[in-house]
């Protein structure tokens, strides 16, 4: 079982990240692959804390409004 790190999720979500393409490709490979993988619930919490906090990610992403 593979578990994703918060940074992979952040990089895959943030299109202007220098690691966006690599992180997106990793997520696609996991989703389309046959090996089991998971996103632990603490990683989801961390992801939301990072992308919505104005001192961590500027400008913060709006939460609950659909597509960023």
Phi and psi in degrees as GROMACS dihedral restraints (atoms count N, CA, C in turn):
[ dihedral_restraints ]
;  ai    aj    ak    al  type     phi  dphi    fc
    3     4     5     6     1  -105.0    20    10
    4     5     6     7     1   138.8    20    10
    6     7     8     9     1  -118.0    20    10
    7     8     9    10     1   135.4    20    10
    9    10    11    12     1   -81.6    20    10
   10    11    12    13     1   144.5    20    10
   12    13    14    15     1   -85.3    20    10
   13    14    15    16     1   152.8    20    10
   15    16    17    18     1   -57.4    20    10
   16    17    18    19     1   -40.2    20    10
   18    19    20    21     1   -61.1    20    10
   19    20    21    22     1   -36.6    20    10
   21    22    23    24     1   -62.2    20    10
   22    23    24    25     1   -42.7    20    10
   24    25    26    27     1   -65.8    20    10
   25    26    27    28     1   -43.1    20    10
   27    28    29    30     1   -61.7    20    10
   28    29    30    31     1   -49.3    20    10
   30    31    32    33     1   -63.3    20    10
   31    32    33    34     1   -36.6    20    10
   33    34    35    36     1   -69.1    20    10
   34    35    36    37     1   -30.4    20    10
   36    37    38    39     1   -82.7    20    10
   37    38    39    40     1   -37.9    20    10
   39    40    41    42     1   -87.4    20    10
   40    41    42    43     1   105.8    20    10
   42    43    44    45     1   -64.3    20    10
   43    44    45    46     1   -28.3    20    10
   45    46    47    48     1   -90.4    20    10
   46    47    48    49     1     8.3    20    10
   48    49    50    51     1   -72.4    20    10
   49    50    51    52     1   140.6    20    10
   51    52    53    54     1   -66.3    20    10
   52    53    54    55     1   -14.3    20    10
   54    55    56    57     1  -104.8    20    10
   55    56    57    58     1     8.0    20    10
   57    58    59    60     1   -57.8    20    10
   58    59    60    61     1   -47.9    20    10
   60    61    62    63     1   -64.5    20    10
   61    62    63    64     1   -42.7    20    10
   63    64    65    66     1   -66.5    20    10
   64    65    66    67     1   -44.8    20    10
   66    67    68    69     1   -65.5    20    10
   67    68    69    70     1   -41.0    20    10
   69    70    71    72     1   -63.1    20    10
   70    71    72    73     1   -41.0    20    10
   72    73    74    75     1   -64.4    20    10
   73    74    75    76     1   -38.7    20    10
   75    76    77    78     1   -63.3    20    10
   76    77    78    79     1   -46.0    20    10
   78    79    80    81     1   -62.5    20    10
   79    80    81    82     1   -42.3    20    10
   81    82    83    84     1   -62.0    20    10
   82    83    84    85     1   -43.7    20    10
   84    85    86    87     1   -62.3    20    10
   85    86    87    88     1   -40.8    20    10
   87    88    89    90     1   -66.3    20    10
   88    89    90    91     1   -44.8    20    10
   90    91    92    93     1   -64.6    20    10
   91    92    93    94     1   -34.7    20    10
   93    94    95    96     1   -92.9    20    10
   94    95    96    97     1    -9.8    20    10
   96    97    98    99     1   -82.2    20    10
   97    98    99   100     1   178.2    20    10
   99   100   101   102     1  -102.8    20    10
  100   101   102   103     1   -12.4    20    10
  102   103   104   105     1   -77.9    20    10
  103   104   105   106     1   141.8    20    10
  105   106   107   108     1   -69.3    20    10
  106   107   108   109     1   144.7    20    10
  108   109   110   111     1  -149.6    20    10
  109   110   111   112     1   164.7    20    10
  111   112   113   114     1  -153.4    20    10
  112   113   114   115     1   158.6    20    10
  114   115   116   117     1  -112.2    20    10
  115   116   117   118     1   104.8    20    10
  117   118   119   120     1   -61.5    20    10
  118   119   120   121     1   144.0    20    10
  120   121   122   123     1   -57.8    20    10
  121   122   123   124     1   -34.4    20    10
  123   124   125   126     1   -61.9    20    10
  124   125   126   127     1   -27.8    20    10
  126   127   128   129     1   -68.9    20    10
  127   128   129   130     1   -35.4    20    10
  129   130   131   132     1   -64.7    20    10
  130   131   132   133     1   -44.6    20    10
  132   133   134   135     1   -58.7    20    10
  133   134   135   136     1   -47.8    20    10
  135   136   137   138     1   -62.2    20    10
  136   137   138   139     1   -41.8    20    10
  138   139   140   141     1   -57.8    20    10
  139   140   141   142     1   -48.3    20    10
  141   142   143   144     1   -64.0    20    10
  142   143   144   145     1   -38.5    20    10
  144   145   146   147     1   -64.7    20    10
  145   146   147   148     1   -38.1    20    10
  147   148   149   150     1   -72.4    20    10
  148   149   150   151     1   -51.7    20    10
  150   151   152   153     1   -76.4    20    10
  151   152   153   154     1   -16.2    20    10
  153   154   155   156     1  -104.3    20    10
  154   155   156   157     1    -2.4    20    10
  156   157   158   159     1   -92.8    20    10
  157   158   159   160     1   121.9    20    10
  159   160   161   162     1   -66.5    20    10
  160   161   162   163     1   -21.8    20    10
  162   163   164   165     1   -87.9    20    10
  163   164   165   166     1   -12.8    20    10
  165   166   167   168     1   -99.3    20    10
  166   167   168   169     1   -48.0    20    10
  168   169   170   171     1  -126.0    20    10
  169   170   171   172     1   120.5    20    10
  171   172   173   174     1  -121.8    20    10
  172   173   174   175     1   127.3    20    10
  174   175   176   177     1   -76.3    20    10
  175   176   177   178     1   149.7    20    10
  177   178   179   180     1   -66.1    20    10
  178   179   180   181     1   149.8    20    10
  180   181   182   183     1   -80.3    20    10
  181   182   183   184     1   139.5    20    10
  183   184   185   186     1   -68.3    20    10
  184   185   186   187     1   144.5    20    10
  186   187   188   189     1  -102.7    20    10
  187   188   189   190     1   131.1    20    10
  189   190   191   192     1    79.1    20    10
  190   191   192   193     1    18.0    20    10
  192   193   194   195     1  -112.1    20    10
  193   194   195   196     1    12.8    20    10
  195   196   197   198     1    93.3    20    10
  196   197   198   199     1  -139.2    20    10
  198   199   200   201     1   -69.0    20    10
  199   200   201   202     1   135.5    20    10
